[in-house]
Amino acid sequence: MMNLVLVAALALLVGGCATGPYRAQEGTNAPQTAAGTPLKSLRLGAPLEDRILALNPERISATDVRDTLSKAPAPRILLIHGGIYPVYLAMSSFADFLVAMGYPEAALRRDDSVVDSVYSYSPYQDSAQLAGMLAWYYERDGMRPMIVGHSQGGVQAVKVLDELAGVFGSEVPVWNPITDSAENRTTIVDPFTGARRPVVGVTVSYASAVGAGGAALLLPNQWTMAHRLRTIPDTVEEFTGFSISGDLVALSFPGARGASEYHANGKAKVRNIFLPGSYNHVVIPATRYLATDETMRDWLDAYVPDRKDEVAVAPPGDKGGALWAGDVWYFVKKHWCLELQRLIRARRAAG
């Protein structure tokens, strides 16, 4: 067992070496978003706004996505892939799945220029940069972003939430994803109040982590998370932690569920889902194929989460990711709808 863990840790470390360095050009002073810009720039028309407000976020159908939500902007989703090269291809497959299910590609595609992934971020990128980037998107879009992390990327997802909570420092610079550099400020203009607020304290609407822990916590860049991974701060509204039974990389086992469970240290809503042992830790995000089968799409669109710690029976044709993809897709749709409704109500209230 220990040999397997050491091999996995070495693979993760080698994967980190294969990831190119990120630029950190401090002092960039890019134009800032003027107060109230997201509210003023929202031009959907009353009929579409009324349809969005009439939606039930808990029951978003394929028709709702196609005929209503897809006609409006969407919150940024930050995808963080695992640490073994080239596992980013699996997360790219998940991005393709989301696009095929109806999520706007523009809300998934990276704005900077990179060699490997056009959709996902490395778990070796500075977590403060990712936190500052989320604040930048919130200031510009007026909708709180979401985070989906896989393997070491799941550890990084929780670390970003901790950055936003001020665990590692009282100030976090705004990170501009277009210039791929830090701006010379640690505050943003709140899109609803027009007041300046620190990056620390910005929240995301939804975040999830699958296969996080175990060997990834042996790496130097994640040592600070060894005793923090399972504790979710208030910088996320809803969080889902996915564990695979018998996962030798994340060290999650059927008889030791408690050690793999996440819990809130405040008001965040935290769910724990235990996936079948037949699911593969490395390739679980490779779900592009799910959207190509009509029966599978129908199952995914109709998926509704069961009670805590329970999942539905996987549908025929599941090669090892449908339960995870269906659950994440449900919450992505839910918070897409909620963030739009929040934005529309604020714009109408402001006249």
N, C-alpha and C positions, 0 to 999 in steps of 0.2 A: 504493500500500500504506500509506504513512504517513498519507495523508488518511483512509483507512478506520479506522486505529487512533485518530486524533485524534477522529473522529466518535464512535467507540465510547466513548472515554474521556469525551467531553462528555455522552453519553447516560447513562453511569453516574453522573456527577456530578449531573446533573439529577435522576436517580432518587433520589439520596441526599437532595437537598433536599426531595423529596416525602414522605420518611419522617418521621413525627412524632418529636419528642424523647422520650426515656425518662426517667422519674423516678428520682432518685437521693437517697433520703431516708436519709442516714447516721444511724446510731445506733439503728435499730430493734432492739428486744430481744424477738423472738418466742420462744415456747416452743421449747426444743430437744428433739431426740429423745433419750430416755433410752437408756442403754447396753443393747444387746441387744434393743431393741424389734423390729427386723425379724425376728429369729430367733424371738422369742416369739410374734409376731403371725401367723406363717405357719401357717395352718390348712387344709391341703389334704386331709388324710386319708391314711392309709398306702397304700391302693390306687392313688390318683392319684400320690403321690410315687414309688411303685415303678415306675409306668409311665413317669414322666418320667426316672427314673434309668436305665431300660432303653433309652431312645432313643439312637440314634447321631446325634450332632450334625452329622455330615458328610452324612447322608442323611435329612433330615426331609421326609416326604411330606405331601400335602394332608390325608390321614387323620390323621397325627400332629398336625398343627396343629388340625384340627377337633375331634378327640376327646380330645386330651391337653393340648397347650400352651395352647389357648384357655380351658381350665378353670382356669388359674393366672395370677398376675400377670405382667406383662412389664416389661422395663427401659424407662426413658424414652428416647425417640429425639428428639434435638434436630435439627430441620430448619432449615437456614439458606438462605434464598432469595437470588437474585441482586440486583443493585443497580438494575436498570432497572424503573421503575414501569410497569405493575403485574405484574411477573414473579412476584410471590408467588402468583399464581393458578396458575402451572405447578406450584409446589411443593405447593400445596393439592391439586392433581390427584394428585400422587404420594402424598400422605397418604391420599386416598380409595382409591387403588390398594392401599396396604398394608392398610387396613381391610377392603376387599373380599376380599383374600387371606387374612384371618383375624387380623390384628394388632389388639389392643385399641385402640379409639379413645382411651381415657383416657390411654394411654401416649404419645399423639401430640399431643393437644390442649393448647394453652397454658393455664396456670393463671391468668395475669393477664388484665386486661381491655384489649383493644386495638381499634382501629377497623378495621384492615385484615385481617390474617391471624389466624385462630384456631389455625393449626397451626405456622407457620414464623416464624423470627426474622430481623430485618434484619441485613445485613452491616455496617451502620453503628452497631449497638449495641456498647457497650464490650465488648471481648473478655474483660476481667476479670470483668464481670458474668456473662457466659455461663459462664465457668469456675467462678465461685462458685455458680452455679445447678446445674451438674452435680454439684458436691460436695454440695449440699443434697439433691438427689435420691438420690444414693448413700447418704447418711446415713439417709434416710427409708426407702428401698426395699430396701437391702441388695443391690442389683444394679447393676453398673456400667452407666452410660448408653452410648448410641451417638450418633454425629454423622453427618449427611448434608448436604453442602454443594454448592451449585450456583453456578457462575460466581464472582462476587465472594464469594458465600457459601462457596465452596470454599476461597478464600484465608482467609476468617475461620475456617473449621473448623481449618485448620492453625495459625492464630494462637491459637486457644483451647487447642490442644494445647501450644503454646509457653508460654502463660500458666500452665498446670498444671505445666509443667516448670520454672517459675521464671525463664524467660528475661527477662521484663520487670520482675521484682521478686520479692523473697523472701517477700512476704506478699500474699495475695489474700483479700478479705473474702467471707464466705459471703453469697450473694445469694438472698433469699427470693422465689420466683416468685409466691407468693400475694399478698404485700403489694407486690411489685415494688419492693423496696428492699433495701439492704444491712443485714445484721444486724451487731451490734457484736461481731464475733468473726472470727477468721481461721482457726479450727480447727473440726473436726467430731468427733463421736464415731464411731469406726470400728464399723460394725455387726457385725463379726466378733470383734474383740478387746475392744471396750468402752473402748479407750484413746483419748485425744485425739490427733489428728493434724492437721497443717496441710492447708489446701486444696491448697497446692503439693505435688505428689507424688501426688495422686489420679489414677487412670487411668480411661480408658474402654476398653470391650472392642473396639469396632469404630468406624472412621471412614472416610469416603470423600469425595472431591472430584471433581466433573466440570466440565470447562471452566474451570478456575482458571488465573489468570495473565494475561499480556498487558496489555490496557488497564486491568484492575483495579488493577494495581500502580502505575499512574500517579497514582492518587488519594492524597491526603495521609494518609487513615486507614490506608492499606496500604503506605506507604513502608517501614516497618520490615520488611516481608515480602519486599522485592525480592530479597534474597539468602538468604532463609530458606524460601521457599515449598516447595521441592522436598526439604527435609530434614525428616524425620519423627522426633520425639523418642520417648522410651520411655514417654510417657504414654498410649499406645494399644497394644493388643495386636496388632490387625490393621488395616492401612490399605490402601485401594485408591485409586489415582489414575487417573481416566479422562481420556483426551485424545481429541478429535475430529480426525480427519485433515483438514487444510485449514481449521481454525478460525481465522478472521481476527480474532476478538475475543480469544481466549486465545493466539493466535500459536503454534499447534501445527501443524506441517507434516510430511507423510510423510517427507521427506528429512532431517529434523532431530529424530528421535525422542529422542535423548539429552538435548536441552534441555528436553523435556517430561517426562522421567522423574523419579519420586520415589525417594528412597533413605533408608534408616534411618541414624541416627547412633549407633545402639545395638542393642538386641535386638528392636525392633518388627518384625513381619512386614509387609513392604511389597510390594504387587503393582502392576504397571502394565498397564493395559488401553487399547488403541488402538481406538476405535470408528470405524465407517465415515464417510466424508466426507459421506454423504447425511444424516447426523443434523444437526439444527438446534440451534445453540448455545443459543438463547433458550428454546426450548420443549421441550427434551429431557425435563424432568421431567413433562411433561403426559402421563401414562400411565394415567389413569383408564380409558380405553377398553380397555386390555389385559385387565382383569379381567372384561369383559362377554362375551368370546368363549370358548366352552368349549375349543376347540382350542388357543387361545393360553394359557389357564389351565393346561391339561395340560402344555404345553411349559415354562411358567414354573415349575410345581411340580416338574418333573423335571430342571430345569436344574442342571448341576454344572459349576463352572469348569474350564476346560482348563488346559494348562500356561501358565506365565507368558508374557505378551505375546500370548496367543492368545485368541480368542473363538469361540464356536460360530457356525454359519451362522444368520442371523436367520430366524425362521419366517415363513411367508406371513401377510400382514396387518400386519406391522410397519411403522408409519408414522414410525418414527424414535426409538425409545426402548426396545424390548424387550430388547436385549442389556444395556443399562445396568440396567434395572429388574430383569431376571432375576438378574443378578449381585448387586445390592444385596439383593434379597429372599433369595437363598441365604444370605448372611452374616448378615442380620437373624435368620433362622430359627436358624441355627447358634448365634449368641451369645445368643439368647433361651433356647435349650435349655441352653447351658453355664452361664449365670448362674443359672438355676433349679436346676440340678444342684448347683452350688457352694453355693447357699443351703440346699438341703435337706440336703446332707451336713454342713454346719456346724451346722444345727439338731439333727440327729440326734447328732452328736458331742458337742454341749453338753447332750444329755439333755432 
